[in-house]
Each structure stands twice: as structure tokens, then as C-alpha cells.
Amino acid sequence: MWLGCVGCCASAEKGATVIFRASVGEPEIAQRFAQALTKVLTPASSQPVLWLCIGTDTAVGDCLGPLVGTLISERMPDLKVIGTLDQPLHAGNITARIEELRYFHPTPFTVAIDASLGKPAHVGCVTIRQGALWPGAGLRRRLPPVGQVAITGVIGTHFSWNEEHILHRTRLSLVWKMACTIVEGIQVLYAGQKK
């Protein structure tokens, strides 16, 4: 699924299968994350993987995607990444960028990465789901889905008095730990494929 639009705080597709969920502090999380990611990427092994890192650097709670995109670009420059701190993938540019990508990469397997809201017990967790990501759903925005696999980092709860307030009250340390966990998992995945 290609097209999407960006708000902040995504939700995965309704009924999407949760492949992985763990708190960033758990032992060996990068290895377990990589194993789970292998399960969803293996069927698409003949297709190039395009990493869509969604969000903006103007709100700490929504910078997970651009942080992940920047770290992937620095650590694994051979991977195709859209959305970094310097060139974020956000509501103002996503339609044009997706159209451009369709031209140059007509059949990629897309993995969408974004911050999300969830249950209180899931705050600080990273999640992998089979199925599309719905950018903006955590803030009750009606935006089209993007990606075939969704990776999210839960930065706050749906039960806040003002969900948009969470984006500016989220601790950078939490977002940073989630970003590093996701990128370390991707590095483990690709290191294992080279063996």
C-alpha cells in the first residue's frame, strides 16, 4: 500500500496482526525485533524494501520516524529510506514524495515507521504489525494508510485529556531509546542476512 498522509501518532490497520511488541528496556530486544521483522519481510525477499519514516522534528513526540530514518541512513547507507531529520516525510510533502517514489521504485515492499498512542501498559513499547499504518489515527485524523508492515513506538496513551499535548510533553529520552532499538533491530536483521 503506497499512498498515505502524515499527521502524528499513527495507528496500525484495524485487525492487523501484531507480530512483535516489547518494551525498550527488555533484554535482547534488538535480536527479538530482528527475528520478528524477518517473518514479515521474508515473503517480500525478492522486492526492494523501502523504509518510510514518518513524522516531524518539530514535535518531540512525533520525531520517532525522522530519528529512525536518520540513524538508518547513517548506519546503513545502502538501504532506501524516505524521511529523516533533514528531510522529514510529513503531511506537507508525502503525496508528492510518494508519487516520485512510484516512478523510481514501482514495486517496493514498504515498511512504515511512526510514533503512536496506545494503552498505558504499552507506552515505551515498539510494535511490529503486518498491515498498513494509519498516520494521524492516534489524534483522530482521517488519513489514508501507508505501508505493508507497520512499526510503531508508543509514546503516550489514547486516554490523555489532550492527545496533541502529548506530542510536546513526550520525553526525548523515550523517543531516542525507541529509535535506537528499532535501528539496532534492523541492523541485526541485515547483519544476519549477510552471513
Buried (B, 14 or more C-beta within 10 A) or exposed (E): BBEBBBBBBBBBBEEBEEBBBBBBEEEEBBBBBBBBBBEBBEEBEEBEBBBBBBBBBEBBBBBBBBBBBBBBBEEBEEBBBBBBBEBBBBBEBBBEBBEEBEEEBEEBBBBBBBBBBBEEEBBBBBBBBBBBBBBBBBBEBEBBBBBBBBBBBBBBBBEEEEBBEBBEBBEEEBBBBBBBBBBBBBBBBBEEEEE
